[in-house]
Amino acid sequence: MFTPLETASGRQVTFNFDGREFTAQEGTPLAAALLGAGVSEFRSTPVSASPRGPFCMMGACFDCLVQIDDVTVQACMTPVRDGLVVKRIPRPDVSAEPHDSAPQGSENSREALRA
Ligand code: FES
């Protein structure tokens, strides 16, 4: 679906995503490098665990969140560099009972608007 552009200037570097090694041109946005390698699921939503991947590619939607050194970053705004170790954000346990810190209202707001 996605094909990386070939340029004469870039150095090829290796990075790791969830234990898999990938190669990309240094400085390529991480989201573009992963999409080009066939990875489209970057995280899951915290409420329903629905898969999410890059959407806007410009830092607006936050669907491309990943973890680098235990820090959550936007993959579309993070350039690939050699040795980068990237992790998918752990999938939430949605089978558990809702707790007080869970976001409230998003799935019930539609019901409230209809009432
Ligand atoms: S793809 Fe939208 S913020 Fe990264």
Residues whose N, C-alpha, C, O or C-beta is under 5 A from the ligand:
A	BS01	FES	P54 F55 C56 M57 M58 G59 A60 C61 F62 D63 C64 Q74 C76
